[in-house]
Amino acid sequence: MRITQTIMGIIMILIGAYMYIQLRNENLLKKINSLPLIGLVLFGIMVLYNGLTSTCTISILLEDYLN
């Protein structure tokens, strides 16, 4: 599971960075909503962090509600 999370995190970050670079080169970044692109990179960072540290960041946020 950790290997899968690490690979998926890297893929999500790379796809987000590639799309950002392509949109910036074509001057289309101002014409589209970049919020989904930022969300993709942020979720990729979260998944990569989860894979590398073997912790679940969502469980830390929901700890008070689960107990």
Backbone atoms as SQL, in Angstrom:
CREATE TABLE atoms (id INTEGER PRIMARY KEY, chain TEXT, resi INTEGER, resn TEXT, atom TEXT, x REAL, y REAL, z REAL);
INSERT INTO atoms VALUES
  (1, 'A', 1, 'MET', 'N', 0.821, -1.189, 0.000),
  (2, 'A', 1, 'MET', 'CA', 0.000, 0.000, 0.000),
  (3, 'A', 1, 'MET', 'C', 0.871, 1.263, 0.000),
  (4, 'A', 2, 'ARG', 'N', 1.943, 1.241, 0.756),
  (5, 'A', 2, 'ARG', 'CA', 2.823, 2.416, 0.805),
  (6, 'A', 2, 'ARG', 'C', 3.470, 2.680, -0.550),
  (7, 'A', 3, 'ILE', 'N', 3.842, 1.615, -1.249),
  (8, 'A', 3, 'ILE', 'CA', 4.455, 1.782, -2.568),
  (9, 'A', 3, 'ILE', 'C', 3.447, 2.384, -3.540),
  (10, 'A', 4, 'THR', 'N', 2.208, 1.893, -3.486),
  (11, 'A', 4, 'THR', 'CA', 1.165, 2.414, -4.362),
  (12, 'A', 4, 'THR', 'C', 0.903, 3.891, -4.077),
  (13, 'A', 5, 'GLN', 'N', 0.834, 4.259, -2.794),
  (14, 'A', 5, 'GLN', 'CA', 0.607, 5.659, -2.440),
  (15, 'A', 5, 'GLN', 'C', 1.766, 6.543, -2.900),
  (16, 'A', 6, 'THR', 'N', 2.971, 6.059, -2.744),
  (17, 'A', 6, 'THR', 'CA', 4.135, 6.838, -3.165),
  (18, 'A', 6, 'THR', 'C', 4.132, 7.039, -4.676),
  (19, 'A', 7, 'ILE', 'N', 3.863, 5.987, -5.418),
  (20, 'A', 7, 'ILE', 'CA', 3.828, 6.087, -6.884),
  (21, 'A', 7, 'ILE', 'C', 2.700, 7.006, -7.339),
  (22, 'A', 8, 'MET', 'N', 1.514, 6.856, -6.754),
  (23, 'A', 8, 'MET', 'CA', 0.383, 7.702, -7.147),
  (24, 'A', 8, 'MET', 'C', 0.624, 9.161, -6.791),
  (25, 'A', 9, 'GLY', 'N', 1.242, 9.428, -5.654),
  (26, 'A', 9, 'GLY', 'CA', 1.564, 10.800, -5.282),
  (27, 'A', 9, 'GLY', 'C', 2.518, 11.439, -6.270),
  (28, 'A', 10, 'ILE', 'N', 3.531, 10.704, -6.652),
  (29, 'A', 10, 'ILE', 'CA', 4.497, 11.222, -7.622),
  (30, 'A', 10, 'ILE', 'C', 3.826, 11.465, -8.968),
  (31, 'A', 11, 'ILE', 'N', 2.984, 10.541, -9.403),
  (32, 'A', 11, 'ILE', 'CA', 2.286, 10.699, -10.682),
  (33, 'A', 11, 'ILE', 'C', 1.371, 11.919, -10.655),
  (34, 'A', 12, 'MET', 'N', 0.639, 12.110, -9.565),
  (35, 'A', 12, 'MET', 'CA', -0.277, 13.247, -9.470),
  (36, 'A', 12, 'MET', 'C', 0.483, 14.573, -9.496),
  (37, 'A', 13, 'ILE', 'N', 1.601, 14.640, -8.787),
  (38, 'A', 13, 'ILE', 'CA', 2.402, 15.868, -8.769),
  (39, 'A', 13, 'ILE', 'C', 3.001, 16.133, -10.146),
  (40, 'A', 14, 'LEU', 'N', 3.511, 15.092, -10.797),
  (41, 'A', 14, 'LEU', 'CA', 4.110, 15.272, -12.122),
  (42, 'A', 14, 'LEU', 'C', 3.083, 15.696, -13.165),
  (43, 'A', 15, 'ILE', 'N', 1.896, 15.102, -13.127),
  (44, 'A', 15, 'ILE', 'CA', 0.842, 15.483, -14.073),
  (45, 'A', 15, 'ILE', 'C', 0.412, 16.919, -13.837),
  (46, 'A', 16, 'GLY', 'N', 0.253, 17.296, -12.577),
  (47, 'A', 16, 'GLY', 'CA', -0.120, 18.674, -12.266),
  (48, 'A', 16, 'GLY', 'C', 0.927, 19.669, -12.714),
  (49, 'A', 17, 'ALA', 'N', 2.196, 19.354, -12.472),
  (50, 'A', 17, 'ALA', 'CA', 3.279, 20.251, -12.886),
  (51, 'A', 17, 'ALA', 'C', 3.366, 20.336, -14.409),
  (52, 'A', 18, 'TYR', 'N', 3.218, 19.200, -15.083),
  (53, 'A', 18, 'TYR', 'CA', 3.259, 19.187, -16.553),
  (54, 'A', 18, 'TYR', 'C', 2.120, 20.014, -17.142),
  (55, 'A', 19, 'MET', 'N', 0.917, 19.839, -16.613),
  (56, 'A', 19, 'MET', 'CA', -0.224, 20.604, -17.113),
  (57, 'A', 19, 'MET', 'C', -0.036, 22.091, -16.864),
  (58, 'A', 20, 'TYR', 'N', 0.503, 22.462, -15.704),
  (59, 'A', 20, 'TYR', 'CA', 0.739, 23.868, -15.395),
  (60, 'A', 20, 'TYR', 'C', 1.749, 24.472, -16.374),
  (61, 'A', 21, 'ILE', 'N', 2.820, 23.750, -16.638),
  (62, 'A', 21, 'ILE', 'CA', 3.841, 24.252, -17.561),
  (63, 'A', 21, 'ILE', 'C', 3.273, 24.405, -18.970),
  (64, 'A', 22, 'GLN', 'N', 2.490, 23.430, -19.417),
  (65, 'A', 22, 'GLN', 'CA', 1.902, 23.515, -20.757),
  (66, 'A', 22, 'GLN', 'C', 0.921, 24.681, -20.864),
  (67, 'A', 23, 'LEU', 'N', 0.096, 24.863, -19.838),
  (68, 'A', 23, 'LEU', 'CA', -0.858, 25.963, -19.870),
  (69, 'A', 23, 'LEU', 'C', -0.161, 27.314, -19.805),
  (70, 'A', 24, 'ARG', 'N', 0.918, 27.399, -19.035),
  (71, 'A', 24, 'ARG', 'CA', 1.658, 28.652, -18.940),
  (72, 'A', 24, 'ARG', 'C', 2.338, 28.983, -20.261),
  (73, 'A', 25, 'ASN', 'N', 2.879, 27.974, -20.941),
  (74, 'A', 25, 'ASN', 'CA', 3.544, 28.199, -22.225),
  (75, 'A', 25, 'ASN', 'C', 2.568, 28.638, -23.312),
  (76, 'A', 26, 'GLU', 'N', 1.341, 28.173, -23.243),
  (77, 'A', 26, 'GLU', 'CA', 0.337, 28.527, -24.245),
  (78, 'A', 26, 'GLU', 'C', -0.472, 29.759, -23.843),
  (79, 'A', 27, 'ASN', 'N', -0.139, 30.378, -22.727),
  (80, 'A', 27, 'ASN', 'CA', -0.846, 31.553, -22.206),
  (81, 'A', 27, 'ASN', 'C', -2.333, 31.281, -21.989),
  (82, 'A', 28, 'LEU', 'N', -2.661, 30.082, -21.576),
  (83, 'A', 28, 'LEU', 'CA', -4.055, 29.716, -21.297),
  (84, 'A', 28, 'LEU', 'C', -4.362, 29.701, -19.806),
  (85, 'A', 29, 'LEU', 'N', -3.389, 29.968, -18.979),
  (86, 'A', 29, 'LEU', 'CA', -3.575, 29.877, -17.541),
  (87, 'A', 29, 'LEU', 'C', -4.569, 30.919, -17.036),
  (88, 'A', 30, 'LYS', 'N', -4.652, 32.074, -17.698),
  (89, 'A', 30, 'LYS', 'CA', -5.574, 33.123, -17.287),
  (90, 'A', 30, 'LYS', 'C', -7.001, 32.845, -17.752),
  (91, 'A', 31, 'LYS', 'N', -7.163, 31.980, -18.742),
  (92, 'A', 31, 'LYS', 'CA', -8.475, 31.741, -19.331),
  (93, 'A', 31, 'LYS', 'C', -9.242, 30.608, -18.663),
  (94, 'A', 32, 'ILE', 'N', -8.559, 29.770, -17.894),
  (95, 'A', 32, 'ILE', 'CA', -9.234, 28.639, -17.266),
  (96, 'A', 32, 'ILE', 'C', -9.156, 28.767, -15.753),
  (97, 'A', 33, 'ASN', 'N', -9.978, 27.992, -15.077),
  (98, 'A', 33, 'ASN', 'CA', -9.951, 27.942, -13.624),
  (99, 'A', 33, 'ASN', 'C', -8.830, 26.995, -13.199),
  (100, 'A', 34, 'SER', 'N', -7.865, 27.493, -12.482),
  (101, 'A', 34, 'SER', 'CA', -6.720, 26.670, -12.100),
  (102, 'A', 34, 'SER', 'C', -6.918, 25.987, -10.757),
  (103, 'A', 35, 'LEU', 'N', -8.070, 26.142, -10.123),
  (104, 'A', 35, 'LEU', 'CA', -8.326, 25.517, -8.825),
  (105, 'A', 35, 'LEU', 'C', -8.255, 23.986, -8.882),
  (106, 'A', 36, 'PRO', 'N', -8.822, 23.310, -9.888),
  (107, 'A', 36, 'PRO', 'CA', -8.677, 21.849, -9.945),
  (108, 'A', 36, 'PRO', 'C', -7.217, 21.401, -10.092),
  (109, 'A', 37, 'LEU', 'N', -6.435, 22.178, -10.804),
  (110, 'A', 37, 'LEU', 'CA', -5.016, 21.856, -10.981),
  (111, 'A', 37, 'LEU', 'C', -4.271, 21.974, -9.649),
  (112, 'A', 38, 'ILE', 'N', -4.578, 23.013, -8.897),
  (113, 'A', 38, 'ILE', 'CA', -3.970, 23.182, -7.570),
  (114, 'A', 38, 'ILE', 'C', -4.419, 22.061, -6.642),
  (115, 'A', 39, 'GLY', 'N', -5.700, 21.689, -6.721),
  (116, 'A', 39, 'GLY', 'CA', -6.207, 20.578, -5.912),
  (117, 'A', 39, 'GLY', 'C', -5.516, 19.266, -6.229),
  (118, 'A', 40, 'LEU', 'N', -5.248, 19.023, -7.506),
  (119, 'A', 40, 'LEU', 'CA', -4.549, 17.803, -7.911),
  (120, 'A', 40, 'LEU', 'C', -3.155, 17.741, -7.300),
  (121, 'A', 41, 'VAL', 'N', -2.443, 18.848, -7.344),
  (122, 'A', 41, 'VAL', 'CA', -1.085, 18.874, -6.789),
  (123, 'A', 41, 'VAL', 'C', -1.126, 18.728, -5.273),
  (124, 'A', 42, 'LEU', 'N', -2.078, 19.388, -4.610),
  (125, 'A', 42, 'LEU', 'CA', -2.174, 19.282, -3.146),
  (126, 'A', 42, 'LEU', 'C', -2.517, 17.864, -2.707),
  (127, 'A', 43, 'PHE', 'N', -3.464, 17.222, -3.399),
  (128, 'A', 43, 'PHE', 'CA', -3.784, 15.840, -3.068),
  (129, 'A', 43, 'PHE', 'C', -2.607, 14.920, -3.375),
  (130, 'A', 44, 'GLY', 'N', -1.859, 15.222, -4.425),
  (131, 'A', 44, 'GLY', 'CA', -0.666, 14.437, -4.726),
  (132, 'A', 44, 'GLY', 'C', 0.375, 14.552, -3.629),
  (133, 'A', 45, 'ILE', 'N', 0.550, 15.762, -3.093),
  (134, 'A', 45, 'ILE', 'CA', 1.484, 15.948, -1.983),
  (135, 'A', 45, 'ILE', 'C', 1.020, 15.185, -0.756),
  (136, 'A', 46, 'MET', 'N', -0.298, 15.220, -0.489),
  (137, 'A', 46, 'MET', 'CA', -0.832, 14.495, 0.664),
  (138, 'A', 46, 'MET', 'C', -0.643, 12.987, 0.511),
  (139, 'A', 47, 'VAL', 'N', -0.910, 12.456, -0.683),
  (140, 'A', 47, 'VAL', 'CA', -0.752, 11.020, -0.923),
  (141, 'A', 47, 'VAL', 'C', 0.719, 10.617, -0.828),
  (142, 'A', 48, 'LEU', 'N', 1.601, 11.434, -1.366),
  (143, 'A', 48, 'LEU', 'CA', 3.033, 11.148, -1.279),
  (144, 'A', 48, 'LEU', 'C', 3.498, 11.157, 0.175),
  (145, 'A', 49, 'TYR', 'N', 3.035, 12.125, 0.946),
  (146, 'A', 49, 'TYR', 'CA', 3.375, 12.191, 2.375),
  (147, 'A', 49, 'TYR', 'C', 2.868, 10.953, 3.109),
  (148, 'A', 50, 'ASN', 'N', 1.635, 10.536, 2.807),
  (149, 'A', 50, 'ASN', 'CA', 1.081, 9.341, 3.438),
  (150, 'A', 50, 'ASN', 'C', 1.887, 8.101, 3.082),
  (151, 'A', 51, 'GLY', 'N', 2.317, 8.006, 1.850),
  (152, 'A', 51, 'GLY', 'CA', 3.088, 6.841, 1.424),
  (153, 'A', 51, 'GLY', 'C', 4.475, 6.797, 2.031),
  (154, 'A', 52, 'LEU', 'N', 5.097, 7.948, 2.183),
  (155, 'A', 52, 'LEU', 'CA', 6.457, 7.978, 2.720),
  (156, 'A', 52, 'LEU', 'C', 6.501, 7.816, 4.234),
  (157, 'A', 53, 'THR', 'N', 5.498, 8.345, 4.934),
  (158, 'A', 53, 'THR', 'CA', 5.534, 8.311, 6.398),
  (159, 'A', 53, 'THR', 'C', 4.658, 7.225, 6.992),
  (160, 'A', 54, 'SER', 'N', 3.843, 6.572, 6.185),
  (161, 'A', 54, 'SER', 'CA', 2.935, 5.527, 6.640),
  (162, 'A', 54, 'SER', 'C', 1.963, 6.044, 7.694),
  (163, 'A', 55, 'THR', 'N', 1.531, 7.279, 7.535),
  (164, 'A', 55, 'THR', 'CA', 0.510, 7.850, 8.411),
  (165, 'A', 55, 'THR', 'C', -0.654, 8.312, 7.564),
  (166, 'A', 56, 'CYS', 'N', -1.781, 8.489, 8.190),
  (167, 'A', 56, 'CYS', 'CA', -2.965, 8.959, 7.481),
  (168, 'A', 56, 'CYS', 'C', -3.286, 10.360, 7.974),
  (169, 'A', 57, 'THR', 'N', -3.165, 11.344, 7.113),
  (170, 'A', 57, 'THR', 'CA', -3.407, 12.721, 7.531),
  (171, 'A', 57, 'THR', 'C', -4.877, 12.977, 7.807),
  (172, 'A', 58, 'ILE', 'N', -5.757, 12.256, 7.146),
  (173, 'A', 58, 'ILE', 'CA', -7.184, 12.469, 7.377),
  (174, 'A', 58, 'ILE', 'C', -7.568, 11.968, 8.762),
  (175, 'A', 59, 'SER', 'N', -6.981, 10.880, 9.227),
  (176, 'A', 59, 'SER', 'CA', -7.310, 10.383, 10.565),
  (177, 'A', 59, 'SER', 'C', -6.839, 11.351, 11.637),
  (178, 'A', 60, 'ILE', 'N', -5.749, 12.072, 11.378),
  (179, 'A', 60, 'ILE', 'CA', -5.290, 13.082, 12.335),
  (180, 'A', 60, 'ILE', 'C', -6.308, 14.217, 12.414),
  (181, 'A', 61, 'LEU', 'N', -6.868, 14.604, 11.286),
  (182, 'A', 61, 'LEU', 'CA', -7.856, 15.684, 11.279),
  (183, 'A', 61, 'LEU', 'C', -9.168, 15.266, 11.936),
  (184, 'A', 62, 'LEU', 'N', -9.543, 13.995, 11.777),
  (185, 'A', 62, 'LEU', 'CA', -10.820, 13.508, 12.302),
  (186, 'A', 62, 'LEU', 'C', -10.679, 12.806, 13.655),
  (187, 'A', 63, 'GLU', 'N', -9.539, 12.908, 14.292),
  (188, 'A', 63, 'GLU', 'CA', -9.285, 12.178, 15.519),
  (189, 'A', 63, 'GLU', 'C', -10.295, 12.504, 16.612),
  (190, 'A', 64, 'ASP', 'N', -10.641, 13.768, 16.781),
  (191, 'A', 64, 'ASP', 'CA', -11.589, 14.153, 17.828),
  (192, 'A', 64, 'ASP', 'C', -12.989, 13.648, 17.547),
  (193, 'A', 65, 'TYR', 'N', -13.366, 13.554, 16.275),
  (194, 'A', 65, 'TYR', 'CA', -14.704, 13.116, 15.917),
  (195, 'A', 65, 'TYR', 'C', -14.867, 11.606, 15.969),
  (196, 'A', 66, 'LEU', 'N', -13.774, 10.867, 15.799),
  (197, 'A', 66, 'LEU', 'CA', -13.852, 9.407, 15.795),
  (198, 'A', 66, 'LEU', 'C', -13.882, 8.816, 17.194),
  (199, 'A', 67, 'ASN', 'N', -13.328, 9.515, 18.157),
  (200, 'A', 67, 'ASN', 'CA', -13.263, 8.978, 19.533),
  (201, 'A', 67, 'ASN', 'C', -14.479, 9.334, 20.323);
